[in-house]
């Protein structure tokens, strides 16, 4: 039950977020501002109509990607990319998010002819401004578009070398069905040699084979989504033994299960699998506070389970462990108040 106390806990906990896509998370106010700045016509003209439009165009992953490309088309210049990251940082601050890992899906910009340097410089300047103005730590994950050729993804990873000062990880996303992650083995081998943390979307719409391949062939240190892991008891034990984080997004996965209550996060956690939750693409499904509220209303999470999920997001993050002291101090104070 989402009591006032639970709502306070969700709001007040210092939180981390492991799985949010910049290109899919452009705030409505930002998208409208950039569309006007760049004289780009959109099929909506205010924030409410934009939210209605995009939420009615995500019945499948393919539909979502088409809508994602439409909204992302408003970004043209270094200033635009700066504004997107800065506004995301402002939204993070309002939710008491202290650490956030952002998937940077450059291929969606490259296909429109935007130079990598324009995107990277804008994002990096935005990251620095977010830290300065809001105190939020941002980490960038360079996202491979799995629907592109293996040669293209290998080239993409090689082109990251000048930006290793701002990129900490490589990931893989876009349409999973028909595009097994194993096709991009070479790109991941190069990323590993470059010292990049490796993750991949796997077991979202695809099956457990994709998760096994991400772990054992690509060398992934975590899995994004991974909801289908629950279908393979051997894989569940392996994930639990390895303490491999599943960076889940229960609200955006709602169409993958008969009802929201059927999501696999709770049975996976009960078997020792480490899970965190993130908003994925907030304009489409809601922000991180909404995600946490769904754990309570849809899945019956209690206070201790919420705290465990929130701690996992920092403890098993790419580089957010230094926030654990702040988090643990909050939890001690929260529980101490119960005893008074």
Protein Blocks (a to p, Z undefined) as FASTA:
>chain_A
ZZfklmmmmmmpccddfbdcfklmccfklmmmmmmmnopacfbfbfklmmmmmmmmmmbf
klmmmmmmmmmmmpmbfklmmmmmmmmmmmmmmnopabdcddddfklmmmnopafklmmm
mmmmmmmmmmmmnopacdddddddfkbcfklmmmmmmmmmmmmmmmcbdcdedjfehpaf
klmmmmmmmmmmnopacdddehklmcfklmmmmmmmnopabdehjlmmmmmmklmmmmmm
nopacdddfklmmmmpfbfklpcklmmmmnopacdddehimmlnopfklmmmmmmmmnop
afklmmmmmmmmmmmmmklmmmmmmmmmmmmmmmmmmmZZ
